Amino acid sequence: MKPQVTLYTRTGCCLCGDAKLVIASARRCADFDYAEIDIDSDPELARLYNHEVPVITINRRKAFKYQVDMNKFLKKLATSI
């Protein structure tokens, strides 16, 4: 089963743009399902992640917030299988 990666983001977040680039690059090296969710579309998500975006989860577990390193992301992804 492929890992599920979710990026919690919001409009106008420059760090979110950086995280998207890392995830796009990682997709060339690893196979995983990907979802992107705007936290401002859900009051509960906005409450949870308001000051932490971007937040990246792998299989519903918070793996990164603010910034993501490609090598660390790929390692966490590999250990999540």
N, C-alpha and C positions, 0 to 999 in steps of 0.2 A: 504494500500500500504506500502511495506517495505521501510525503509530508505535506501538511497544509500550512502555508505561510499567509499571514494576514497583516496588511499594513493599515494601521489606523492613522488617518491623516486629516488635514483640513485645508481649505482654500487659502492661498497666500503664505503658506509655510515653506520657507526656502530649505530648511533641513529635510522636509518631506520630499522635496525634489531630489535632493542628494540621495536619500534612502531609495527612492524609486530607481535611480540610475544603478545603484549597487545591486538591487534585486534583479533588474533587467540583465545585468552582466552575469550574475550568478545563474540565471536561467540557461546560459550557454554552457555551464559546467555541471549543472545538477538538474534533476527532474523533480519538480514539486508543483503542487496546485497553488494558485495565487489568488487572493482576493484583496481588494482595496476598499476601505470603508471610511467615509467622511464622518468624523465624530460629531459634527454639528447637525447631522441628520437624525440623531437620537439623543435625547436629553441625558439618558443614563451614561452613554459613552462619553458625552461631553463632560459630565461630572467626573467620570473615572480618569479620563486622559487629558483633560483641559490643558494642564501645564506640562505635559510629557511628550506631546507629539513631536516627531513621529514615534509611534510604538509599533514594534514588529513582534508578532507572536508566531511561534512554530508549534503546531498541534495544540493551539489554545493556551500555550504557556508563554508568558512574556519573556522574550529573548533579548530585546534591545529597546532602548528609548533614546531619543535625541539624535544619536548617530549610530551608524552600523559600519563595521569593518568587514570587507569582503572575506578575508581569510577566516575570521571568527564566525561569520555567518555560515560559511560552507562547513566548518567543523561542527557547529551546533546542529546544522541540518543533517549531517552524516550520522551524528549520535542520536538523532530523534527517530530514526527508522526502527 
